[in-house]
């Protein structure tokens, strides 16, 4: 039992998506999104969460690829884009992965300073030369 089932025994926000029927396989068994993910070796709750965080086009492309990878459901492969679009409407709306920068994150008070290693080495050499000079004269 995945940890998400233990933490949410009454179900998750993704149940309507995961338990949506997508068709029958060659043996006549009912296939859901959850069983498609399980047949592909994917963690269903994790995959649903990741799909919810993607943009609609990216999520549709990813779900269509999953449907295309199922070999025992020829009807699903043929109608995979339309089916994926309908199923994605069952996912809860989540914030996308790419979050914009907070206000003020790119503001600099001082101008950027560019110090190269060569400049540091030359400054160190001058400083050491000055110390040797003072040591010999003093």
N, C-alpha and C positions, 0 to 999 in steps of 0.2 A: 504494500500500500504506500503510495507516494506521500511525502510529508504534507503536501497541500491538502490531501484528503483527511489527514489526521487533524490539521488545524481548522478545517472547514467541513465538519461532518454533515452539514445541511446542504452541501453543494458549493459550487463556485459561480462566479459571474460568467463563466465560460460554458456552463452546462448546456444551454440552449444551442450553442455552436457545436460542442463536442458530440452531443447526442442527436444531432440532425441527421436524418437519413439521406444517403447519397445514392442508394440503389441496391441491387442484389449482385452477388458474385456468381460465378459459373455454377456453383453448387446450389444456388437458390437462397443462400443465407443473406439476411438483411445486413447491409454495411452502413455504418455511421462514420462520421468524421473521426471519432475516437478509434474505431477499428481500422480505418485507413492508416492513421498515425501508428497504431500498434503494429500493423503488418509491416510498416517501414522501419520499425525499431526506434521510433521517436517517442519521447515522453509527451503524452498528449497535453497536459496542463502547461508545460513549459512552452511547447510549440504554439499553443493558443495564445499565451501571453506575448510571445515574440511577434506573432502575426498582428495582434492588437496594437503593438507599438510601432509597427511599420506603417508607412503611407499606404493608401488603398491600392495603388498600382503595384507597389512592391509586394504587398501581401497577396494580391491576386496572382501575381506571377509565381510567387513561392508556393501557394496552395495549388495552382495549376500544375506546377512541376511535381508536387507530391502525388496528385491524382494521376499524372502521366506515368509515374513510376510504379503504380499498381498494375500488375500484369493480369490479374484474374477478373477485371471489371472493364471489358471493352467499351460498354456504353458510357461509363464514367470518363474514360479517356477521350471519347469523341465530344462529349458535352462539358469538358472540364472547365473551360473559361467561364461559361454562363453559370455553371454550378458554383464555381468559386466565388463569383461576384455576388450571387444570392446568399451564400453561406456567410460571407464576410460581413453582411449587414447584421448578423446575429451576434457579432463580437461587441463587447463593450468598448466605448470610445476611451482611449488612453492617450496620455501625453506622448509625443514621439520621442525617439532616442535622442535626436539632435535638438537640444534646447539652446535658444539664443543666449548670448552673453547678458548678464545683468547690467542694468544701467550703471554707467560710470566705470565699468570694468576696463575699458580701453583708454581712459583718460590719464594722461601723464602730466604731472605738475612741472617737472624739470625736463629739459630736452635730453634726448638719449645721448650718452657719452660712449664714443667708440675708442677703446684703448686696445691697441694691438700688443702682442707679446714682444714684438721688436721694440716698441717704445718703452715698455717696462724694463727690458734688458739694457737698453741704452741708458735709461735713468739710473738703474742699479750700478752700471759701470761708472758713470759720472760720480755717483755718491761714494763708491769705494775709492776712486781716484782721489777725491777730495779728502777722504779720511787718511789715506797714505801720505798725501802732500802735507796735511796738517801734522801728522805724526813725525815726519822728517824735519819740519821746520821748527817744531815746538820743543 
